[in-house]
Amino acid sequence: MKKVMMALFILIATTSVTAVSARDGKSKKHKTIATKYTCTMHPEVIRSKKGKCPKCGMNLVPVKAPHNNK
């Protein structure tokens, strides 16, 4: 009985470690998309950081990503 319990424990531990490492590998493959910021009055102004519009001084807002209509 001890051998069966030990084998079961090892099987569960190995499966758990494999599942966690597989999940971590998948999450690292996703690319991070950098947020861009623009002025609502001057959409041609695009910056990589929050701040003020150089033309009118309004706060820059995050650019929304386009939706994929598949």
mmCIF file as gemmi writes it, N, C-alpha and C atoms, coordinates in Angstrom:
data_model
loop_
_atom_site.group_PDB
_atom_site.id
_atom_site.type_symbol
_atom_site.label_atom_id
_atom_site.label_alt_id
_atom_site.label_comp_id
_atom_site.label_asym_id
_atom_site.label_entity_id
_atom_site.label_seq_id
_atom_site.pdbx_PDB_ins_code
_atom_site.Cartn_x
_atom_site.Cartn_y
_atom_site.Cartn_z
_atom_site.occupancy
_atom_site.B_iso_or_equiv
_atom_site.pdbx_formal_charge
_atom_site.auth_seq_id
_atom_site.auth_asym_id
_atom_site.pdbx_PDB_model_num
ATOM 1 N N . MET Axp A 1 ? 0.821 -1.198 0 1 0 ? 1 A 1
ATOM 2 C CA . MET Axp A 1 ? 0 0 0 1 0 ? 1 A 1
ATOM 3 C C . MET Axp A 1 ? 0.866 1.264 0 1 0 ? 1 A 1
ATOM 4 N N . LYS Axp A 2 ? 1.992 1.219 0.741 1 0 ? 2 A 1
ATOM 5 C CA . LYS Axp A 2 ? 2.886 2.381 0.785 1 0 ? 2 A 1
ATOM 6 C C . LYS Axp A 2 ? 3.448 2.695 -0.605 1 0 ? 2 A 1
ATOM 7 N N . LYS Axp A 3 ? 3.778 1.649 -1.352 1 0 ? 3 A 1
ATOM 8 C CA . LYS Axp A 3 ? 4.345 1.851 -2.685 1 0 ? 3 A 1
ATOM 9 C C . LYS Axp A 3 ? 3.32 2.49 -3.618 1 0 ? 3 A 1
ATOM 10 N N . VAL Axp A 4 ? 2.078 2.073 -3.513 1 0 ? 4 A 1
ATOM 11 C CA . VAL Axp A 4 ? 1.025 2.632 -4.351 1 0 ? 4 A 1
ATOM 12 C C . VAL Axp A 4 ? 0.807 4.099 -4.011 1 0 ? 4 A 1
ATOM 13 N N . MET Axp A 5 ? 0.765 4.428 -2.723 1 0 ? 5 A 1
ATOM 14 C CA . MET Axp A 5 ? 0.578 5.813 -2.292 1 0 ? 5 A 1
ATOM 15 C C . MET Axp A 5 ? 1.753 6.683 -2.739 1 0 ? 5 A 1
ATOM 16 N N . MET Axp A 6 ? 2.964 6.159 -2.609 1 0 ? 6 A 1
ATOM 17 C CA . MET Axp A 6 ? 4.154 6.916 -3.014 1 0 ? 6 A 1
ATOM 18 C C . MET Axp A 6 ? 4.148 7.139 -4.53 1 0 ? 6 A 1
ATOM 19 N N . ALA Axp A 7 ? 3.79 6.118 -5.309 1 0 ? 7 A 1
ATOM 20 C CA . ALA Axp A 7 ? 3.73 6.252 -6.761 1 0 ? 7 A 1
ATOM 21 C C . ALA Axp A 7 ? 2.669 7.274 -7.16 1 0 ? 7 A 1
ATOM 22 N N . LEU Axp A 8 ? 1.524 7.248 -6.481 1 0 ? 8 A 1
ATOM 23 C CA . LEU Axp A 8 ? 0.459 8.203 -6.752 1 0 ? 8 A 1
ATOM 24 C C . LEU Axp A 8 ? 0.912 9.631 -6.43 1 0 ? 8 A 1
ATOM 25 N N . PHE Axp A 9 ? 1.59 9.812 -5.314 1 0 ? 9 A 1
ATOM 26 C CA . PHE Axp A 9 ? 2.107 11.125 -4.923 1 0 ? 9 A 1
ATOM 27 C C . PHE Axp A 9 ? 3.102 11.649 -5.966 1 0 ? 9 A 1
ATOM 28 N N . ILE Axp A 10 ? 3.998 10.796 -6.405 1 0 ? 10 A 1
ATOM 29 C CA . ILE Axp A 10 ? 4.999 11.206 -7.401 1 0 ? 10 A 1
ATOM 30 C C . ILE Axp A 10 ? 4.314 11.568 -8.716 1 0 ? 10 A 1
ATOM 31 N N . LEU Axp A 11 ? 3.305 10.798 -9.1 1 0 ? 11 A 1
ATOM 32 C CA . LEU Axp A 11 ? 2.574 11.082 -10.33 1 0 ? 11 A 1
ATOM 33 C C . LEU Axp A 11 ? 1.87 12.436 -10.258 1 0 ? 11 A 1
ATOM 34 N N . ILE Axp A 12 ? 1.231 12.716 -9.146 1 0 ? 12 A 1
ATOM 35 C CA . ILE Axp A 12 ? 0.534 13.992 -8.975 1 0 ? 12 A 1
ATOM 36 C C . ILE Axp A 12 ? 1.525 15.151 -8.957 1 0 ? 12 A 1
ATOM 37 N N . ALA Axp A 13 ? 2.627 15.003 -8.251 1 0 ? 13 A 1
ATOM 38 C CA . ALA Axp A 13 ? 3.63 16.067 -8.172 1 0 ? 13 A 1
ATOM 39 C C . ALA Axp A 13 ? 4.225 16.35 -9.552 1 0 ? 13 A 1
ATOM 40 N N . THR Axp A 14 ? 4.54 15.326 -10.296 1 0 ? 14 A 1
ATOM 41 C CA . THR Axp A 14 ? 5.115 15.493 -11.634 1 0 ? 14 A 1
ATOM 42 C C . THR Axp A 14 ? 4.125 16.172 -12.576 1 0 ? 14 A 1
ATOM 43 N N . THR Axp A 15 ? 2.875 15.765 -12.513 1 0 ? 15 A 1
ATOM 44 C CA . THR Axp A 15 ? 1.842 16.363 -13.361 1 0 ? 15 A 1
ATOM 45 C C . THR Axp A 15 ? 1.655 17.837 -13.033 1 0 ? 15 A 1
ATOM 46 N N . SER Axp A 16 ? 1.666 18.178 -11.749 1 0 ? 16 A 1
ATOM 47 C CA . SER Axp A 16 ? 1.501 19.571 -11.332 1 0 ? 16 A 1
ATOM 48 C C . SER Axp A 16 ? 2.651 20.434 -11.824 1 0 ? 16 A 1
ATOM 49 N N . VAL Axp A 17 ? 3.863 19.952 -11.677 1 0 ? 17 A 1
ATOM 50 C CA . VAL Axp A 17 ? 5.036 20.718 -12.122 1 0 ? 17 A 1
ATOM 51 C C . VAL Axp A 17 ? 5.003 20.897 -13.629 1 0 ? 17 A 1
ATOM 52 N N . THR Axp A 18 ? 4.634 19.87 -14.352 1 0 ? 18 A 1
ATOM 53 C CA . THR Axp A 18 ? 4.562 19.951 -15.814 1 0 ? 18 A 1
ATOM 54 C C . THR Axp A 18 ? 3.495 20.945 -16.255 1 0 ? 18 A 1
ATOM 55 N N . ALA Axp A 19 ? 2.343 20.92 -15.596 1 0 ? 19 A 1
ATOM 56 C CA . ALA Axp A 19 ? 1.255 21.833 -15.957 1 0 ? 19 A 1
ATOM 57 C C . ALA Axp A 19 ? 1.65 23.278 -15.699 1 0 ? 19 A 1
ATOM 58 N N . VAL Axp A 20 ? 2.304 23.543 -14.586 1 0 ? 20 A 1
ATOM 59 C CA . VAL Axp A 20 ? 2.717 24.911 -14.256 1 0 ? 20 A 1
ATOM 60 C C . VAL Axp A 20 ? 3.777 25.396 -15.235 1 0 ? 20 A 1
ATOM 61 N N . SER Axp A 21 ? 4.746 24.569 -15.559 1 0 ? 21 A 1
ATOM 62 C CA . SER Axp A 21 ? 5.796 25.002 -16.484 1 0 ? 21 A 1
ATOM 63 C C . SER Axp A 21 ? 5.237 25.207 -17.886 1 0 ? 21 A 1
ATOM 64 N N . ALA Axp A 22 ? 4.272 24.396 -18.296 1 0 ? 22 A 1
ATOM 65 C CA . ALA Axp A 22 ? 3.654 24.584 -19.616 1 0 ? 22 A 1
ATOM 66 C C . ALA Axp A 22 ? 2.868 25.882 -19.653 1 0 ? 22 A 1
ATOM 67 N N . ARG Axp A 23 ? 2.151 26.19 -18.582 1 0 ? 23 A 1
ATOM 68 C CA . ARG Axp A 23 ? 1.371 27.429 -18.521 1 0 ? 23 A 1
ATOM 69 C C . ARG Axp A 23 ? 2.301 28.637 -18.54 1 0 ? 23 A 1
ATOM 70 N N . ASP Axp A 24 ? 3.415 28.584 -17.802 1 0 ? 24 A 1
ATOM 71 C CA . ASP Axp A 24 ? 4.364 29.697 -17.791 1 0 ? 24 A 1
ATOM 72 C C . ASP Axp A 24 ? 4.985 29.912 -19.155 1 0 ? 24 A 1
ATOM 73 N N . GLY Axp A 25 ? 5.246 28.856 -19.878 1 0 ? 25 A 1
ATOM 74 C CA . GLY Axp A 25 ? 5.821 28.972 -21.209 1 0 ? 25 A 1
ATOM 75 C C . GLY Axp A 25 ? 4.873 29.658 -22.169 1 0 ? 25 A 1
ATOM 76 N N . LYS Axp A 26 ? 3.585 29.373 -22.061 1 0 ? 26 A 1
ATOM 77 C CA . LYS Axp A 26 ? 2.605 30.003 -22.94 1 0 ? 26 A 1
ATOM 78 C C . LYS Axp A 26 ? 2.454 31.477 -22.644 1 0 ? 26 A 1
ATOM 79 N N . SER Axp A 27 ? 2.484 31.845 -21.365 1 0 ? 27 A 1
ATOM 80 C CA . SER Axp A 27 ? 2.287 33.25 -21.02 1 0 ? 27 A 1
ATOM 81 C C . SER Axp A 27 ? 3.464 34.111 -21.472 1 0 ? 27 A 1
ATOM 82 N N . LYS Axp A 28 ? 4.64 33.546 -21.578 1 0 ? 28 A 1
ATOM 83 C CA . LYS Axp A 28 ? 5.799 34.318 -22.008 1 0 ? 28 A 1
ATOM 84 C C . LYS Axp A 28 ? 5.796 34.562 -23.515 1 0 ? 28 A 1
ATOM 85 N N . LYS Axp A 29 ? 5.01 33.762 -24.259 1 0 ? 29 A 1
ATOM 86 C CA . LYS Axp A 29 ? 4.966 33.911 -25.711 1 0 ? 29 A 1
ATOM 87 C C . LYS Axp A 29 ? 4.112 35.097 -26.141 1 0 ? 29 A 1
ATOM 88 N N . HIS Axp A 30 ? 3.205 35.546 -25.284 1 0 ? 30 A 1
ATOM 89 C CA . HIS Axp A 30 ? 2.349 36.67 -25.641 1 0 ? 30 A 1
ATOM 90 C C . HIS Axp A 30 ? 3.167 37.95 -25.682 1 0 ? 30 A 1
ATOM 91 N N . LYS Axp A 31 ? 2.978 38.71 -26.726 1 0 ? 31 A 1
ATOM 92 C CA . LYS Axp A 31 ? 3.692 39.973 -26.862 1 0 ? 31 A 1
ATOM 93 C C . LYS Axp A 31 ? 2.937 41.071 -26.141 1 0 ? 31 A 1
ATOM 94 N N . THR Axp A 32 ? 3.666 41.934 -25.494 1 0 ? 32 A 1
ATOM 95 C CA . THR Axp A 32 ? 3.061 43.077 -24.836 1 0 ? 32 A 1
ATOM 96 C C . THR Axp A 32 ? 2.929 44.197 -25.858 1 0 ? 32 A 1
ATOM 97 N N . ILE Axp A 33 ? 1.733 44.726 -25.958 1 0 ? 33 A 1
ATOM 98 C CA . ILE Axp A 33 ? 1.489 45.812 -26.899 1 0 ? 33 A 1
ATOM 99 C C . ILE Axp A 33 ? 1.683 47.134 -26.165 1 0 ? 33 A 1
ATOM 100 N N . ALA Axp A 34 ? 2.554 47.972 -26.684 1 0 ? 34 A 1
ATOM 101 C CA . ALA Axp A 34 ? 2.825 49.259 -26.051 1 0 ? 34 A 1
ATOM 102 C C . ALA Axp A 34 ? 1.633 50.189 -26.264 1 0 ? 34 A 1
ATOM 103 N N . THR Axp A 35 ? 1.261 50.896 -25.213 1 0 ? 35 A 1
ATOM 104 C CA . THR Axp A 35 ? 0.159 51.842 -25.298 1 0 ? 35 A 1
ATOM 105 C C . THR Axp A 35 ? 0.645 53.129 -25.928 1 0 ? 35 A 1
ATOM 106 N N . LYS Axp A 36 ? -0.123 53.634 -26.854 1 0 ? 36 A 1
ATOM 107 C CA . LYS Axp A 36 ? 0.152 54.925 -27.493 1 0 ? 36 A 1
ATOM 108 C C . LYS Axp A 36 ? -0.874 55.921 -26.99 1 0 ? 36 A 1
ATOM 109 N N . TYR Axp A 37 ? -0.508 57.186 -26.962 1 0 ? 37 A 1
ATOM 110 C CA . TYR Axp A 37 ? -1.383 58.255 -26.477 1 0 ? 37 A 1
ATOM 111 C C . TYR Axp A 37 ? -1.544 59.306 -27.563 1 0 ? 37 A 1
ATOM 112 N N . THR Axp A 38 ? -2.751 59.865 -27.64 1 0 ? 38 A 1
ATOM 113 C CA . THR Axp A 38 ? -3.039 60.88 -28.645 1 0 ? 38 A 1
ATOM 114 C C . THR Axp A 38 ? -3.92 61.978 -28.055 1 0 ? 38 A 1
ATOM 115 N N . CYS Axp A 39 ? -4.019 63.078 -28.774 1 0 ? 39 A 1
ATOM 116 C CA . CYS Axp A 39 ? -4.872 64.195 -28.373 1 0 ? 39 A 1
ATOM 117 C C . CYS Axp A 39 ? -6.226 64.023 -29.052 1 0 ? 39 A 1
ATOM 118 N N . THR Axp A 40 ? -7.303 64.279 -28.318 1 0 ? 40 A 1
ATOM 119 C CA . THR Axp A 40 ? -8.631 64.154 -28.916 1 0 ? 40 A 1
ATOM 120 C C . THR Axp A 40 ? -8.898 65.241 -29.954 1 0 ? 40 A 1
ATOM 121 N N . MET Axp A 41 ? -8.245 66.37 -29.842 1 0 ? 41 A 1
ATOM 122 C CA . MET Axp A 41 ? -8.422 67.456 -30.797 1 0 ? 41 A 1
ATOM 123 C C . MET Axp A 41 ? -7.438 67.378 -31.969 1 0 ? 41 A 1
ATOM 124 N N . HIS Axp A 42 ? -6.307 66.73 -31.746 1 0 ? 42 A 1
ATOM 125 C CA . HIS Axp A 42 ? -5.269 66.62 -32.77 1 0 ? 42 A 1
ATOM 126 C C . HIS Axp A 42 ? -4.826 65.152 -32.877 1 0 ? 42 A 1
ATOM 127 N N . PRO Axp A 43 ? -5.592 64.31 -33.58 1 0 ? 43 A 1
ATOM 128 C CA . PRO Axp A 43 ? -5.283 62.874 -33.644 1 0 ? 43 A 1
ATOM 129 C C . PRO Axp A 43 ? -3.955 62.543 -34.325 1 0 ? 43 A 1
ATOM 130 N N . GLU Axp A 44 ? -3.383 63.504 -35.014 1 0 ? 44 A 1
ATOM 131 C CA . GLU Axp A 44 ? -2.079 63.267 -35.641 1 0 ? 44 A 1
ATOM 132 C C . GLU Axp A 44 ? -0.943 63.26 -34.623 1 0 ? 44 A 1
ATOM 133 N N . VAL Axp A 45 ? -1.202 63.794 -33.417 1 0 ? 45 A 1
ATOM 134 C CA . VAL Axp A 45 ? -0.206 63.792 -32.346 1 0 ? 45 A 1
ATOM 135 C C . VAL Axp A 45 ? -0.274 62.435 -31.659 1 0 ? 45 A 1
ATOM 136 N N . ILE Axp A 46 ? 0.794 61.668 -31.749 1 0 ? 46 A 1
ATOM 137 C CA . ILE Axp A 46 ? 0.872 60.346 -31.123 1 0 ? 46 A 1
ATOM 138 C C . ILE Axp A 46 ? 2.165 60.276 -30.328 1 0 ? 46 A 1
ATOM 139 N N . ARG Axp A 47 ? 2.052 59.888 -29.067 1 0 ? 47 A 1
ATOM 140 C CA . ARG Axp A 47 ? 3.211 59.798 -28.173 1 0 ? 47 A 1
ATOM 141 C C . ARG Axp A 47 ? 3.222 58.427 -27.495 1 0 ? 47 A 1
ATOM 142 N N . SER Axp A 48 ? 4.375 58.023 -27.002 1 0 ? 48 A 1
ATOM 143 C CA . SER Axp A 48 ? 4.495 56.743 -26.3 1 0 ? 48 A 1
ATOM 144 C C . SER Axp A 48 ? 4.275 56.89 -24.797 1 0 ? 48 A 1
ATOM 145 N N . LYS Axp A 49 ? 4.174 58.129 -24.3 1 0 ? 49 A 1
ATOM 146 C CA . LYS Axp A 49 ? 3.971 58.378 -22.869 1 0 ? 49 A 1
ATOM 147 C C . LYS Axp A 49 ? 2.799 59.323 -22.659 1 0 ? 49 A 1
ATOM 148 N N . LYS Axp A 50 ? 2.231 59.267 -21.464 1 0 ? 50 A 1
ATOM 149 C CA . LYS Axp A 50 ? 1.194 60.226 -21.103 1 0 ? 50 A 1
ATOM 150 C C . LYS Axp A 50 ? 1.81 61.609 -21.076 1 0 ? 50 A 1
ATOM 151 N N . GLY Axp A 51 ? 0.988 62.619 -21.247 1 0 ? 51 A 1
ATOM 152 C CA . GLY Axp A 51 ? 1.5 63.985 -21.202 1 0 ? 51 A 1
ATOM 153 C C . GLY Axp A 51 ? 0.473 64.952 -21.751 1 0 ? 51 A 1
ATOM 154 N N . LYS Axp A 52 ? 0.961 66.08 -22.225 1 0 ? 52 A 1
ATOM 155 C CA . LYS Axp A 52 ? 0.118 67.142 -22.779 1 0 ? 52 A 1
ATOM 156 C C . LYS Axp A 52 ? 0.355 67.246 -24.279 1 0 ? 52 A 1
ATOM 157 N N . CYS Axp A 53 ? -0.689 67.634 -24.994 1 0 ? 53 A 1
ATOM 158 C CA . CYS Axp A 53 ? -0.581 67.865 -26.435 1 0 ? 53 A 1
ATOM 159 C C . CYS Axp A 53 ? 0.296 69.09 -26.665 1 0 ? 53 A 1
ATOM 160 N N . PRO Axp A 54 ? 1.281 68.989 -27.558 1 0 ? 54 A 1
ATOM 161 C CA . PRO Axp A 54 ? 2.138 70.133 -27.82 1 0 ? 54 A 1
ATOM 162 C C . PRO Axp A 54 ? 1.416 71.263 -28.552 1 0 ? 54 A 1
ATOM 163 N N . LYS Axp A 55 ? 0.268 70.991 -29.169 1 0 ? 55 A 1
ATOM 164 C CA . LYS Axp A 55 ? -0.459 72.013 -29.918 1 0 ? 55 A 1
ATOM 165 C C . LYS Axp A 55 ? -1.455 72.777 -29.055 1 0 ? 55 A 1
ATOM 166 N N . CYS Axp A 56 ? -2.191 72.051 -28.181 1 0 ? 56 A 1
ATOM 167 C CA . CYS Axp A 56 ? -3.25 72.726 -27.427 1 0 ? 56 A 1
ATOM 168 C C . CYS Axp A 56 ? -3.129 72.575 -25.91 1 0 ? 56 A 1
ATOM 169 N N . GLY Axp A 57 ? -2.264 71.687 -25.441 1 0 ? 57 A 1
ATOM 170 C CA . GLY Axp A 57 ? -2.059 71.528 -24.01 1 0 ? 57 A 1
ATOM 171 C C . GLY Axp A 57 ? -3.04 70.58 -23.323 1 0 ? 57 A 1
ATOM 172 N N . MET Axp A 58 ? -3.942 69.951 -24.086 1 0 ? 58 A 1
ATOM 173 C CA . MET Axp A 58 ? -4.874 68.992 -23.489 1 0 ? 58 A 1
ATOM 174 C C . MET Axp A 58 ? -4.141 67.715 -23.09 1 0 ? 58 A 1
ATOM 175 N N . ASN Axp A 59 ? -4.708 66.985 -22.11 1 0 ? 59 A 1
ATOM 176 C CA . ASN Axp A 59 ? -4.13 65.707 -21.716 1 0 ? 59 A 1
ATOM 177 C C . ASN Axp A 59 ? -4.245 64.712 -22.858 1 0 ? 59 A 1
ATOM 178 N N . LEU Axp A 60 ? -3.183 63.928 -23.066 1 0 ? 60 A 1
ATOM 179 C CA . LEU Axp A 60 ? -3.219 62.873 -24.063 1 0 ? 60 A 1
ATOM 180 C C . LEU Axp A 60 ? -3.972 61.674 -23.489 1 0 ? 60 A 1
ATOM 181 N N . VAL Axp A 61 ? -4.719 60.996 -24.351 1 0 ? 61 A 1
ATOM 182 C CA . VAL Axp A 61 ? -5.517 59.842 -23.928 1 0 ? 61 A 1
ATOM 183 C C . VAL Axp A 61 ? -5.009 58.591 -24.641 1 0 ? 61 A 1
ATOM 184 N N . PRO Axp A 62 ? -5.197 57.399 -24.027 1 0 ? 62 A 1
ATOM 185 C CA . PRO Axp A 62 ? -4.744 56.159 -24.685 1 0 ? 62 A 1
ATOM 186 C C . PRO Axp A 62 ? -5.494 55.927 -25.987 1 0 ? 62 A 1
ATOM 187 N N . VAL Axp A 63 ? -4.771 55.428 -26.978 1 0 ? 63 A 1
ATOM 188 C CA . VAL Axp A 63 ? -5.371 55.085 -28.268 1 0 ? 63 A 1
ATOM 189 C C . VAL Axp A 63 ? -6.011 53.718 -28.113 1 0 ? 63 A 1
ATOM 190 N N . LYS Axp A 64 ? -7.264 53.589 -28.541 1 0 ? 64 A 1
ATOM 191 C CA . LYS Axp A 64 ? -7.954 52.31 -28.477 1 0 ? 64 A 1
ATOM 192 C C . LYS Axp A 64 ? -7.539 51.455 -29.66 1 0 ? 64 A 1
ATOM 193 N N . ALA Axp A 65 ? -7.3 50.155 -29.372 1 0 ? 65 A 1
ATOM 194 C CA . ALA Axp A 65 ? -6.918 49.222 -30.429 1 0 ? 65 A 1
ATOM 195 C C . ALA Axp A 65 ? -8.122 48.927 -31.304 1 0 ? 65 A 1
ATOM 196 N N . PRO Axp A 66 ? -7.915 48.783 -32.6 1 0 ? 66 A 1
ATOM 197 C CA . PRO Axp A 66 ? -9.039 48.448 -33.493 1 0 ? 66 A 1
ATOM 198 C C . PRO Axp A 66 ? -9.527 47.026 -33.215 1 0 ? 66 A 1
ATOM 199 N N . HIS Axp A 67 ? -10.838 46.813 -33.393 1 0 ? 67 A 1
ATOM 200 C CA . HIS Axp A 67 ? -11.424 45.494 -33.192 1 0 ? 67 A 1
ATOM 201 C C . HIS Axp A 67 ? -11.249 44.66 -34.43 1 0 ? 67 A 1
ATOM 202 N N . ASN Axp A 68 ? -10.975 43.372 -34.239 1 0 ? 68 A 1
ATOM 203 C CA . ASN Axp A 68 ? -10.902 42.444 -35.369 1 0 ? 68 A 1
ATOM 204 C C . ASN Axp A 68 ? -12.278 41.871 -35.595 1 0 ? 68 A 1
ATOM 205 N N . ASN Axp A 69 ? -12.856 42.145 -36.738 1 0 ? 69 A 1
ATOM 206 C CA . ASN Axp A 69 ? -14.185 41.631 -37.064 1 0 ? 69 A 1
ATOM 207 C C . ASN Axp A 69 ? -14.043 40.405 -37.948 1 0 ? 69 A 1
ATOM 208 N N . LYS Axp A 70 ? -13.847 39.261 -37.317 1 0 ? 70 A 1
ATOM 209 C CA . LYS Axp A 70 ? -13.677 38.008 -38.078 1 0 ? 70 A 1
ATOM 210 C C . LYS Axp A 70 ? -14.936 37.213 -38.035 1 0 ? 70 A 1
